[in-house]
Amino acid sequence: MKHGLFITFEGADGCGKTTQIKLFTEYLQKNGYEVVLTREPGSKGLGENIRKILLDYDGEVSPVCESFLFLADRAQNVDIIVKKNIEKGKIVISDRHIDSTVAYQGYGRKLDLEQIKELNNIATSGLKPDLTFVFDIDIETSMQRVGKTKDRMEASGKEFFERVQNGYLEIAKNEPNRVKVINANDTVENINKQVISLFEDLIN
């Protein structure tokens, strides 16, 4: 590939993103693609320190402060990892990206959606994923999968995560060409087949 692709995986905690990223990466590598994996928050280097603050800090965090920390991590990820590897013709896969901030801080924390979108645009210099998978899962199943040991974000409560999940569905509704919703209650194998099929639709 002369120019790479940027593909993101989104959804509430416990939706199965990690498993599907692993399977999709294996598929891409078997088919000769060079793949770079990253995540938000916590891209390699500085982002790992930002992730510790976001997920492990045990004091009160302002929703606006939380948003800016995610955006700072995003700017670092895009400039240092994503753009450079796309330009080299690689496929960059990110576990979470712009849609997480819209869903979690916009819909979940009830911050101004237009401001969030504008700040996302600044943090990414206008770069958007070529393809985004949103794994739709019922909140009860999601919370059961996360278990009793939760980080600061995972401990935000059922009503918060219902708003987050509805937010993801609204994003997909507004950007159907980029954002594809997948039923995360399906089998691992069927979900993987859908991911591959949607990817092949993109490149063919």
MODELLER restraints for C-alpha pairs under 7 A, 6 or more apart:
rsr = mdl.restraints
at = mdl.atoms
rsr.add(forms.Gaussian(group=physical.xy_distance, feature=features.Distance(at['CA:1:A'], at['CA:89:A']), mean=5.08, stdev=0.5))
rsr.add(forms.Gaussian(group=physical.xy_distance, feature=features.Distance(at['CA:2:A'], at['CA:89:A']), mean=5.04, stdev=0.5))
rsr.add(forms.Gaussian(group=physical.xy_distance, feature=features.Distance(at['CA:3:A'], at['CA:86:A']), mean=6.11, stdev=0.5))
rsr.add(forms.Gaussian(group=physical.xy_distance, feature=features.Distance(at['CA:3:A'], at['CA:87:A']), mean=5.68, stdev=0.5))
rsr.add(forms.Gaussian(group=physical.xy_distance, feature=features.Distance(at['CA:3:A'], at['CA:88:A']), mean=6.62, stdev=0.5))
rsr.add(forms.Gaussian(group=physical.xy_distance, feature=features.Distance(at['CA:3:A'], at['CA:89:A']), mean=4.25, stdev=0.5))
rsr.add(forms.Gaussian(group=physical.xy_distance, feature=features.Distance(at['CA:4:A'], at['CA:86:A']), mean=4.25, stdev=0.5))
rsr.add(forms.Gaussian(group=physical.xy_distance, feature=features.Distance(at['CA:4:A'], at['CA:87:A']), mean=6.24, stdev=0.5))
rsr.add(forms.Gaussian(group=physical.xy_distance, feature=features.Distance(at['CA:4:A'], at['CA:88:A']), mean=6.72, stdev=0.5))
rsr.add(forms.Gaussian(group=physical.xy_distance, feature=features.Distance(at['CA:4:A'], at['CA:89:A']), mean=3.81, stdev=0.5))
rsr.add(forms.Gaussian(group=physical.xy_distance, feature=features.Distance(at['CA:4:A'], at['CA:90:A']), mean=4.54, stdev=0.5))
rsr.add(forms.Gaussian(group=physical.xy_distance, feature=features.Distance(at['CA:4:A'], at['CA:91:A']), mean=5.16, stdev=0.5))
rsr.add(forms.Gaussian(group=physical.xy_distance, feature=features.Distance(at['CA:5:A'], at['CA:86:A']), mean=5.93, stdev=0.5))
rsr.add(forms.Gaussian(group=physical.xy_distance, feature=features.Distance(at['CA:5:A'], at['CA:90:A']), mean=6.66, stdev=0.5))
rsr.add(forms.Gaussian(group=physical.xy_distance, feature=features.Distance(at['CA:5:A'], at['CA:91:A']), mean=4.71, stdev=0.5))
rsr.add(forms.Gaussian(group=physical.xy_distance, feature=features.Distance(at['CA:5:A'], at['CA:92:A']), mean=6.18, stdev=0.5))
rsr.add(forms.Gaussian(group=physical.xy_distance, feature=features.Distance(at['CA:5:A'], at['CA:130:A']), mean=6.27, stdev=0.5))
rsr.add(forms.Gaussian(group=physical.xy_distance, feature=features.Distance(at['CA:6:A'], at['CA:86:A']), mean=6.99, stdev=0.5))
rsr.add(forms.Gaussian(group=physical.xy_distance, feature=features.Distance(at['CA:6:A'], at['CA:91:A']), mean=5.96, stdev=0.5))
rsr.add(forms.Gaussian(group=physical.xy_distance, feature=features.Distance(at['CA:6:A'], at['CA:92:A']), mean=4.90, stdev=0.5))
rsr.add(forms.Gaussian(group=physical.xy_distance, feature=features.Distance(at['CA:6:A'], at['CA:93:A']), mean=6.12, stdev=0.5))
rsr.add(forms.Gaussian(group=physical.xy_distance, feature=features.Distance(at['CA:6:A'], at['CA:129:A']), mean=4.93, stdev=0.5))
rsr.add(forms.Gaussian(group=physical.xy_distance, feature=features.Distance(at['CA:6:A'], at['CA:130:A']), mean=5.39, stdev=0.5))
rsr.add(forms.Gaussian(group=physical.xy_distance, feature=features.Distance(at['CA:6:A'], at['CA:131:A']), mean=6.90, stdev=0.5))
rsr.add(forms.Gaussian(group=physical.xy_distance, feature=features.Distance(at['CA:7:A'], at['CA:92:A']), mean=6.19, stdev=0.5))
rsr.add(forms.Gaussian(group=physical.xy_distance, feature=features.Distance(at['CA:7:A'], at['CA:93:A']), mean=4.91, stdev=0.5))
rsr.add(forms.Gaussian(group=physical.xy_distance, feature=features.Distance(at['CA:7:A'], at['CA:94:A']), mean=6.45, stdev=0.5))
rsr.add(forms.Gaussian(group=physical.xy_distance, feature=features.Distance(at['CA:7:A'], at['CA:129:A']), mean=5.53, stdev=0.5))
rsr.add(forms.Gaussian(group=physical.xy_distance, feature=features.Distance(at['CA:7:A'], at['CA:130:A']), mean=5.88, stdev=0.5))
rsr.add(forms.Gaussian(group=physical.xy_distance, feature=features.Distance(at['CA:7:A'], at['CA:131:A']), mean=4.95, stdev=0.5))
rsr.add(forms.Gaussian(group=physical.xy_distance, feature=features.Distance(at['CA:7:A'], at['CA:132:A']), mean=5.75, stdev=0.5))
rsr.add(forms.Gaussian(group=physical.xy_distance, feature=features.Distance(at['CA:8:A'], at['CA:93:A']), mean=5.61, stdev=0.5))
rsr.add(forms.Gaussian(group=physical.xy_distance, feature=features.Distance(at['CA:8:A'], at['CA:94:A']), mean=4.81, stdev=0.5))
rsr.add(forms.Gaussian(group=physical.xy_distance, feature=features.Distance(at['CA:8:A'], at['CA:95:A']), mean=6.03, stdev=0.5))
rsr.add(forms.Gaussian(group=physical.xy_distance, feature=features.Distance(at['CA:8:A'], at['CA:96:A']), mean=6.06, stdev=0.5))
rsr.add(forms.Gaussian(group=physical.xy_distance, feature=features.Distance(at['CA:8:A'], at['CA:97:A']), mean=6.59, stdev=0.5))
rsr.add(forms.Gaussian(group=physical.xy_distance, feature=features.Distance(at['CA:8:A'], at['CA:129:A']), mean=6.49, stdev=0.5))
rsr.add(forms.Gaussian(group=physical.xy_distance, feature=features.Distance(at['CA:8:A'], at['CA:131:A']), mean=6.48, stdev=0.5))
rsr.add(forms.Gaussian(group=physical.xy_distance, feature=features.Distance(at['CA:8:A'], at['CA:132:A']), mean=4.72, stdev=0.5))
rsr.add(forms.Gaussian(group=physical.xy_distance, feature=features.Distance(at['CA:8:A'], at['CA:133:A']), mean=6.34, stdev=0.5))
rsr.add(forms.Gaussian(group=physical.xy_distance, feature=features.Distance(at['CA:9:A'], at['CA:17:A']), mean=6.34, stdev=0.5))
rsr.add(forms.Gaussian(group=physical.xy_distance, feature=features.Distance(at['CA:9:A'], at['CA:94:A']), mean=6.38, stdev=0.5))
rsr.add(forms.Gaussian(group=physical.xy_distance, feature=features.Distance(at['CA:9:A'], at['CA:95:A']), mean=5.17, stdev=0.5))
rsr.add(forms.Gaussian(group=physical.xy_distance, feature=features.Distance(at['CA:9:A'], at['CA:96:A']), mean=5.57, stdev=0.5))
rsr.add(forms.Gaussian(group=physical.xy_distance, feature=features.Distance(at['CA:9:A'], at['CA:132:A']), mean=5.84, stdev=0.5))
rsr.add(forms.Gaussian(group=physical.xy_distance, feature=features.Distance(at['CA:9:A'], at['CA:133:A']), mean=4.94, stdev=0.5))
rsr.add(forms.Gaussian(group=physical.xy_distance, feature=features.Distance(at['CA:9:A'], at['CA:134:A']), mean=6.25, stdev=0.5))
rsr.add(forms.Gaussian(group=physical.xy_distance, feature=features.Distance(at['CA:10:A'], at['CA:95:A']), mean=6.78, stdev=0.5))
rsr.add(forms.Gaussian(group=physical.xy_distance, feature=features.Distance(at['CA:10:A'], at['CA:96:A']), mean=5.23, stdev=0.5))
rsr.add(forms.Gaussian(group=physical.xy_distance, feature=features.Distance(at['CA:10:A'], at['CA:100:A']), mean=6.81, stdev=0.5))
rsr.add(forms.Gaussian(group=physical.xy_distance, feature=features.Distance(at['CA:10:A'], at['CA:133:A']), mean=5.90, stdev=0.5))
rsr.add(forms.Gaussian(group=physical.xy_distance, feature=features.Distance(at['CA:10:A'], at['CA:134:A']), mean=4.66, stdev=0.5))
rsr.add(forms.Gaussian(group=physical.xy_distance, feature=features.Distance(at['CA:10:A'], at['CA:135:A']), mean=6.30, stdev=0.5))
rsr.add(forms.Gaussian(group=physical.xy_distance, feature=features.Distance(at['CA:11:A'], at['CA:134:A']), mean=5.26, stdev=0.5))
rsr.add(forms.Gaussian(group=physical.xy_distance, feature=features.Distance(at['CA:11:A'], at['CA:135:A']), mean=4.97, stdev=0.5))
rsr.add(forms.Gaussian(group=physical.xy_distance, feature=features.Distance(at['CA:11:A'], at['CA:136:A']), mean=6.48, stdev=0.5))
rsr.add(forms.Gaussian(group=physical.xy_distance, feature=features.Distance(at['CA:12:A'], at['CA:142:A']), mean=6.98, stdev=0.5))
rsr.add(forms.Gaussian(group=physical.xy_distance, feature=features.Distance(at['CA:12:A'], at['CA:165:A']), mean=6.53, stdev=0.5))
rsr.add(forms.Gaussian(group=physical.xy_distance, feature=features.Distance(at['CA:13:A'], at['CA:142:A']), mean=6.23, stdev=0.5))
rsr.add(forms.Gaussian(group=physical.xy_distance, feature=features.Distance(at['CA:13:A'], at['CA:146:A']), mean=6.75, stdev=0.5))
rsr.add(forms.Gaussian(group=physical.xy_distance, feature=features.Distance(at['CA:13:A'], at['CA:154:A']), mean=6.97, stdev=0.5))
rsr.add(forms.Gaussian(group=physical.xy_distance, feature=features.Distance(at['CA:14:A'], at['CA:142:A']), mean=4.71, stdev=0.5))
rsr.add(forms.Gaussian(group=physical.xy_distance, feature=features.Distance(at['CA:14:A'], at['CA:143:A']), mean=6.85, stdev=0.5))
rsr.add(forms.Gaussian(group=physical.xy_distance, feature=features.Distance(at['CA:14:A'], at['CA:145:A']), mean=5.22, stdev=0.5))
rsr.add(forms.Gaussian(group=physical.xy_distance, feature=features.Distance(at['CA:14:A'], at['CA:146:A']), mean=5.39, stdev=0.5))
rsr.add(forms.Gaussian(group=physical.xy_distance, feature=features.Distance(at['CA:15:A'], at['CA:135:A']), mean=6.03, stdev=0.5))
rsr.add(forms.Gaussian(group=physical.xy_distance, feature=features.Distance(at['CA:15:A'], at['CA:137:A']), mean=5.95, stdev=0.5))
rsr.add(forms.Gaussian(group=physical.xy_distance, feature=features.Distance(at['CA:15:A'], at['CA:142:A']), mean=6.00, stdev=0.5))
rsr.add(forms.Gaussian(group=physical.xy_distance, feature=features.Distance(at['CA:15:A'], at['CA:184:A']), mean=6.04, stdev=0.5))
rsr.add(forms.Gaussian(group=physical.xy_distance, feature=features.Distance(at['CA:16:A'], at['CA:184:A']), mean=6.94, stdev=0.5))
rsr.add(forms.Gaussian(group=physical.xy_distance, feature=features.Distance(at['CA:20:A'], at['CA:192:A']), mean=6.23, stdev=0.5))
rsr.add(forms.Gaussian(group=physical.xy_distance, feature=features.Distance(at['CA:23:A'], at['CA:192:A']), mean=6.86, stdev=0.5))
rsr.add(forms.Gaussian(group=physical.xy_distance, feature=features.Distance(at['CA:24:A'], at['CA:192:A']), mean=6.93, stdev=0.5))
rsr.add(forms.Gaussian(group=physical.xy_distance, feature=features.Distance(at['CA:25:A'], at['CA:35:A']), mean=6.92, stdev=0.5))
rsr.add(forms.Gaussian(group=physical.xy_distance, feature=features.Distance(at['CA:29:A'], at['CA:35:A']), mean=6.95, stdev=0.5))
rsr.add(forms.Gaussian(group=physical.xy_distance, feature=features.Distance(at['CA:33:A'], at['CA:90:A']), mean=6.99, stdev=0.5))
rsr.add(forms.Gaussian(group=physical.xy_distance, feature=features.Distance(at['CA:34:A'], at['CA:90:A']), mean=5.07, stdev=0.5))
rsr.add(forms.Gaussian(group=physical.xy_distance, feature=features.Distance(at['CA:34:A'], at['CA:91:A']), mean=6.19, stdev=0.5))
rsr.add(forms.Gaussian(group=physical.xy_distance, feature=features.Distance(at['CA:35:A'], at['CA:90:A']), mean=5.72, stdev=0.5))
rsr.add(forms.Gaussian(group=physical.xy_distance, feature=features.Distance(at['CA:35:A'], at['CA:91:A']), mean=4.88, stdev=0.5))
rsr.add(forms.Gaussian(group=physical.xy_distance, feature=features.Distance(at['CA:35:A'], at['CA:92:A']), mean=5.86, stdev=0.5))
rsr.add(forms.Gaussian(group=physical.xy_distance, feature=features.Distance(at['CA:36:A'], at['CA:90:A']), mean=6.93, stdev=0.5))
rsr.add(forms.Gaussian(group=physical.xy_distance, feature=features.Distance(at['CA:36:A'], at['CA:91:A']), mean=6.24, stdev=0.5))
rsr.add(forms.Gaussian(group=physical.xy_distance, feature=features.Distance(at['CA:36:A'], at['CA:92:A']), mean=4.75, stdev=0.5))
rsr.add(forms.Gaussian(group=physical.xy_distance, feature=features.Distance(at['CA:36:A'], at['CA:93:A']), mean=6.20, stdev=0.5))
rsr.add(forms.Gaussian(group=physical.xy_distance, feature=features.Distance(at['CA:37:A'], at['CA:92:A']), mean=5.98, stdev=0.5))
rsr.add(forms.Gaussian(group=physical.xy_distance, feature=features.Distance(at['CA:37:A'], at['CA:93:A']), mean=5.02, stdev=0.5))
rsr.add(forms.Gaussian(group=physical.xy_distance, feature=features.Distance(at['CA:37:A'], at['CA:94:A']), mean=6.02, stdev=0.5))
rsr.add(forms.Gaussian(group=physical.xy_distance, feature=features.Distance(at['CA:38:A'], at['CA:93:A']), mean=6.23, stdev=0.5))
rsr.add(forms.Gaussian(group=physical.xy_distance, feature=features.Distance(at['CA:38:A'], at['CA:94:A']), mean=4.77, stdev=0.5))
rsr.add(forms.Gaussian(group=physical.xy_distance, feature=features.Distance(at['CA:38:A'], at['CA:95:A']), mean=6.41, stdev=0.5))
rsr.add(forms.Gaussian(group=physical.xy_distance, feature=features.Distance(at['CA:39:A'], at['CA:94:A']), mean=4.87, stdev=0.5))
rsr.add(forms.Gaussian(group=physical.xy_distance, feature=features.Distance(at['CA:39:A'], at['CA:95:A']), mean=4.42, stdev=0.5))
rsr.add(forms.Gaussian(group=physical.xy_distance, feature=features.Distance(at['CA:39:A'], at['CA:96:A']), mean=6.07, stdev=0.5))
rsr.add(forms.Gaussian(group=physical.xy_distance, feature=features.Distance(at['CA:40:A'], at['CA:73:A']), mean=6.90, stdev=0.5))
rsr.add(forms.Gaussian(group=physical.xy_distance, feature=features.Distance(at['CA:40:A'], at['CA:74:A']), mean=6.66, stdev=0.5))
rsr.add(forms.Gaussian(group=physical.xy_distance, feature=features.Distance(at['CA:40:A'], at['CA:95:A']), mean=6.23, stdev=0.5))
rsr.add(forms.Gaussian(group=physical.xy_distance, feature=features.Distance(at['CA:40:A'], at['CA:96:A']), mean=5.36, stdev=0.5))
rsr.add(forms.Gaussian(group=physical.xy_distance, feature=features.Distance(at['CA:40:A'], at['CA:97:A']), mean=6.04, stdev=0.5))
rsr.add(forms.Gaussian(group=physical.xy_distance, feature=features.Distance(at['CA:41:A'], at['CA:47:A']), mean=6.27, stdev=0.5))
rsr.add(forms.Gaussian(group=physical.xy_distance, feature=features.Distance(at['CA:41:A'], at['CA:50:A']), mean=6.97, stdev=0.5))
rsr.add(forms.Gaussian(group=physical.xy_distance, feature=features.Distance(at['CA:41:A'], at['CA:51:A']), mean=5.13, stdev=0.5))
rsr.add(forms.Gaussian(group=physical.xy_distance, feature=features.Distance(at['CA:41:A'], at['CA:70:A']), mean=6.32, stdev=0.5))
rsr.add(forms.Gaussian(group=physical.xy_distance, feature=features.Distance(at['CA:41:A'], at['CA:73:A']), mean=5.96, stdev=0.5))
rsr.add(forms.Gaussian(group=physical.xy_distance, feature=features.Distance(at['CA:42:A'], at['CA:48:A']), mean=4.10, stdev=0.5))
rsr.add(forms.Gaussian(group=physical.xy_distance, feature=features.Distance(at['CA:42:A'], at['CA:50:A']), mean=6.56, stdev=0.5))
rsr.add(forms.Gaussian(group=physical.xy_distance, feature=features.Distance(at['CA:42:A'], at['CA:51:A']), mean=4.86, stdev=0.5))
rsr.add(forms.Gaussian(group=physical.xy_distance, feature=features.Distance(at['CA:43:A'], at['CA:77:A']), mean=5.75, stdev=0.5))
rsr.add(forms.Gaussian(group=physical.xy_distance, feature=features.Distance(at['CA:47:A'], at['CA:73:A']), mean=5.29, stdev=0.5))
rsr.add(forms.Gaussian(group=physical.xy_distance, feature=features.Distance(at['CA:50:A'], at['CA:69:A']), mean=6.89, stdev=0.5))
rsr.add(forms.Gaussian(group=physical.xy_distance, feature=features.Distance(at['CA:50:A'], at['CA:73:A']), mean=6.57, stdev=0.5))
rsr.add(forms.Gaussian(group=physical.xy_distance, feature=features.Distance(at['CA:54:A'], at['CA:66:A']), mean=6.98, stdev=0.5))
rsr.add(forms.Gaussian(group=physical.xy_distance, feature=features.Distance(at['CA:55:A'], at['CA:151:A']), mean=5.46, stdev=0.5))
rsr.add(forms.Gaussian(group=physical.xy_distance, feature=features.Distance(at['CA:55:A'], at['CA:152:A']), mean=5.02, stdev=0.5))
rsr.add(forms.Gaussian(group=physical.xy_distance, feature=features.Distance(at['CA:55:A'], at['CA:153:A']), mean=6.24, stdev=0.5))
rsr.add(forms.Gaussian(group=physical.xy_distance, feature=features.Distance(at['CA:56:A'], at['CA:151:A']), mean=6.23, stdev=0.5))
rsr.add(forms.Gaussian(group=physical.xy_distance, feature=features.Distance(at['CA:56:A'], at['CA:152:A']), mean=6.11, stdev=0.5))
rsr.add(forms.Gaussian(group=physical.xy_distance, feature=features.Distance(at['CA:63:A'], at['CA:105:A']), mean=7.00, stdev=0.5))
rsr.add(forms.Gaussian(group=physical.xy_distance, feature=features.Distance(at['CA:63:A'], at['CA:109:A']), mean=6.58, stdev=0.5))
rsr.add(forms.Gaussian(group=physical.xy_distance, feature=features.Distance(at['CA:67:A'], at['CA:105:A']), mean=6.41, stdev=0.5))
rsr.add(forms.Gaussian(group=physical.xy_distance, feature=features.Distance(at['CA:71:A'], at['CA:120:A']), mean=6.76, stdev=0.5))
rsr.add(forms.Gaussian(group=physical.xy_distance, feature=features.Distance(at['CA:71:A'], at['CA:123:A']), mean=6.01, stdev=0.5))
rsr.add(forms.Gaussian(group=physical.xy_distance, feature=features.Distance(at['CA:74:A'], at['CA:123:A']), mean=6.34, stdev=0.5))
rsr.add(forms.Gaussian(group=physical.xy_distance, feature=features.Distance(at['CA:75:A'], at['CA:123:A']), mean=4.60, stdev=0.5))
rsr.add(forms.Gaussian(group=physical.xy_distance, feature=features.Distance(at['CA:75:A'], at['CA:124:A']), mean=5.71, stdev=0.5))
rsr.add(forms.Gaussian(group=physical.xy_distance, feature=features.Distance(at['CA:78:A'], at['CA:124:A']), mean=6.10, stdev=0.5))
rsr.add(forms.Gaussian(group=physical.xy_distance, feature=features.Distance(at['CA:82:A'], at['CA:92:A']), mean=6.29, stdev=0.5))
rsr.add(forms.Gaussian(group=physical.xy_distance, feature=features.Distance(at['CA:85:A'], at['CA:92:A']), mean=6.90, stdev=0.5))
rsr.add(forms.Gaussian(group=physical.xy_distance, feature=features.Distance(at['CA:86:A'], at['CA:92:A']), mean=6.64, stdev=0.5))
rsr.add(forms.Gaussian(group=physical.xy_distance, feature=features.Distance(at['CA:98:A'], at['CA:120:A']), mean=6.20, stdev=0.5))
rsr.add(forms.Gaussian(group=physical.xy_distance, feature=features.Distance(at['CA:102:A'], at['CA:113:A']), mean=6.66, stdev=0.5))
rsr.add(forms.Gaussian(group=physical.xy_distance, feature=features.Distance(at['CA:102:A'], at['CA:116:A']), mean=6.30, stdev=0.5))
rsr.add(forms.Gaussian(group=physical.xy_distance, feature=features.Distance(at['CA:102:A'], at['CA:117:A']), mean=6.97, stdev=0.5))
rsr.add(forms.Gaussian(group=physical.xy_distance, feature=features.Distance(at['CA:103:A'], at['CA:164:A']), mean=4.89, stdev=0.5))
rsr.add(forms.Gaussian(group=physical.xy_distance, feature=features.Distance(at['CA:103:A'], at['CA:167:A']), mean=4.81, stdev=0.5))
rsr.add(forms.Gaussian(group=physical.xy_distance, feature=features.Distance(at['CA:103:A'], at['CA:168:A']), mean=5.66, stdev=0.5))
rsr.add(forms.Gaussian(group=physical.xy_distance, feature=features.Distance(at['CA:104:A'], at['CA:164:A']), mean=5.32, stdev=0.5))
rsr.add(forms.Gaussian(group=physical.xy_distance, feature=features.Distance(at['CA:105:A'], at['CA:111:A']), mean=6.04, stdev=0.5))
rsr.add(forms.Gaussian(group=physical.xy_distance, feature=features.Distance(at['CA:106:A'], at['CA:112:A']), mean=6.08, stdev=0.5))
rsr.add(forms.Gaussian(group=physical.xy_distance, feature=features.Distance(at['CA:106:A'], at['CA:113:A']), mean=5.14, stdev=0.5))
rsr.add(forms.Gaussian(group=physical.xy_distance, feature=features.Distance(at['CA:106:A'], at['CA:116:A']), mean=6.57, stdev=0.5))
rsr.add(forms.Gaussian(group=physical.xy_distance, feature=features.Distance(at['CA:107:A'], at['CA:163:A']), mean=5.71, stdev=0.5))
rsr.add(forms.Gaussian(group=physical.xy_distance, feature=features.Distance(at['CA:107:A'], at['CA:164:A']), mean=5.71, stdev=0.5))
rsr.add(forms.Gaussian(group=physical.xy_distance, feature=features.Distance(at['CA:107:A'], at['CA:167:A']), mean=5.48, stdev=0.5))
rsr.add(forms.Gaussian(group=physical.xy_distance, feature=features.Distance(at['CA:108:A'], at['CA:160:A']), mean=5.24, stdev=0.5))
rsr.add(forms.Gaussian(group=physical.xy_distance, feature=features.Distance(at['CA:108:A'], at['CA:161:A']), mean=6.74, stdev=0.5))
rsr.add(forms.Gaussian(group=physical.xy_distance, feature=features.Distance(at['CA:108:A'], at['CA:163:A']), mean=5.10, stdev=0.5))
rsr.add(forms.Gaussian(group=physical.xy_distance, feature=features.Distance(at['CA:108:A'], at['CA:164:A']), mean=4.88, stdev=0.5))
rsr.add(forms.Gaussian(group=physical.xy_distance, feature=features.Distance(at['CA:130:A'], at['CA:178:A']), mean=6.36, stdev=0.5))
rsr.add(forms.Gaussian(group=physical.xy_distance, feature=features.Distance(at['CA:131:A'], at['CA:178:A']), mean=4.97, stdev=0.5))
rsr.add(forms.Gaussian(group=physical.xy_distance, feature=features.Distance(at['CA:131:A'], at['CA:179:A']), mean=6.24, stdev=0.5))
rsr.add(forms.Gaussian(group=physical.xy_distance, feature=features.Distance(at['CA:132:A'], at['CA:178:A']), mean=5.90, stdev=0.5))
rsr.add(forms.Gaussian(group=physical.xy_distance, feature=features.Distance(at['CA:132:A'], at['CA:179:A']), mean=4.69, stdev=0.5))
rsr.add(forms.Gaussian(group=physical.xy_distance, feature=features.Distance(at['CA:132:A'], at['CA:180:A']), mean=6.15, stdev=0.5))
rsr.add(forms.Gaussian(group=physical.xy_distance, feature=features.Distance(at['CA:133:A'], at['CA:179:A']), mean=5.94, stdev=0.5))
rsr.add(forms.Gaussian(group=physical.xy_distance, feature=features.Distance(at['CA:133:A'], at['CA:180:A']), mean=5.04, stdev=0.5))
rsr.add(forms.Gaussian(group=physical.xy_distance, feature=features.Distance(at['CA:133:A'], at['CA:181:A']), mean=6.03, stdev=0.5))
rsr.add(forms.Gaussian(group=physical.xy_distance, feature=features.Distance(at['CA:133:A'], at['CA:182:A']), mean=6.97, stdev=0.5))
rsr.add(forms.Gaussian(group=physical.xy_distance, feature=features.Distance(at['CA:134:A'], at['CA:179:A']), mean=6.88, stdev=0.5))
rsr.add(forms.Gaussian(group=physical.xy_distance, feature=features.Distance(at['CA:134:A'], at['CA:180:A']), mean=6.00, stdev=0.5))
rsr.add(forms.Gaussian(group=physical.xy_distance, feature=features.Distance(at['CA:134:A'], at['CA:181:A']), mean=4.75, stdev=0.5))
rsr.add(forms.Gaussian(group=physical.xy_distance, feature=features.Distance(at['CA:134:A'], at['CA:182:A']), mean=6.08, stdev=0.5))
rsr.add(forms.Gaussian(group=physical.xy_distance, feature=features.Distance(at['CA:135:A'], at['CA:181:A']), mean=5.98, stdev=0.5))
rsr.add(forms.Gaussian(group=physical.xy_distance, feature=features.Distance(at['CA:135:A'], at['CA:182:A']), mean=4.98, stdev=0.5))
rsr.add(forms.Gaussian(group=physical.xy_distance, feature=features.Distance(at['CA:135:A'], at['CA:183:A']), mean=5.99, stdev=0.5))
rsr.add(forms.Gaussian(group=physical.xy_distance, feature=features.Distance(at['CA:135:A'], at['CA:184:A']), mean=5.12, stdev=0.5))
rsr.add(forms.Gaussian(group=physical.xy_distance, feature=features.Distance(at['CA:136:A'], at['CA:181:A']), mean=6.50, stdev=0.5))
rsr.add(forms.Gaussian(group=physical.xy_distance, feature=features.Distance(at['CA:136:A'], at['CA:182:A']), mean=5.93, stdev=0.5))
rsr.add(forms.Gaussian(group=physical.xy_distance, feature=features.Distance(at['CA:136:A'], at['CA:183:A']), mean=5.13, stdev=0.5))
rsr.add(forms.Gaussian(group=physical.xy_distance, feature=features.Distance(at['CA:136:A'], at['CA:184:A']), mean=5.25, stdev=0.5))
rsr.add(forms.Gaussian(group=physical.xy_distance, feature=features.Distance(at['CA:137:A'], at['CA:183:A']), mean=6.62, stdev=0.5))
rsr.add(forms.Gaussian(group=physical.xy_distance, feature=features.Distance(at['CA:137:A'], at['CA:184:A']), mean=5.21, stdev=0.5))
rsr.add(forms.Gaussian(group=physical.xy_distance, feature=features.Distance(at['CA:137:A'], at['CA:185:A']), mean=6.13, stdev=0.5))
rsr.add(forms.Gaussian(group=physical.xy_distance, feature=features.Distance(at['CA:139:A'], at['CA:158:A']), mean=6.97, stdev=0.5))
rsr.add(forms.Gaussian(group=physical.xy_distance, feature=features.Distance(at['CA:139:A'], at['CA:161:A']), mean=6.77, stdev=0.5))
rsr.add(forms.Gaussian(group=physical.xy_distance, feature=features.Distance(at['CA:139:A'], at['CA:162:A']), mean=6.56, stdev=0.5))
rsr.add(forms.Gaussian(group=physical.xy_distance, feature=features.Distance(at['CA:172:A'], at['CA:179:A']), mean=5.01, stdev=0.5))
rsr.add(forms.Gaussian(group=physical.xy_distance, feature=features.Distance(at['CA:172:A'], at['CA:180:A']), mean=6.48, stdev=0.5))
rsr.add(forms.Gaussian(group=physical.xy_distance, feature=features.Distance(at['CA:172:A'], at['CA:181:A']), mean=6.85, stdev=0.5))
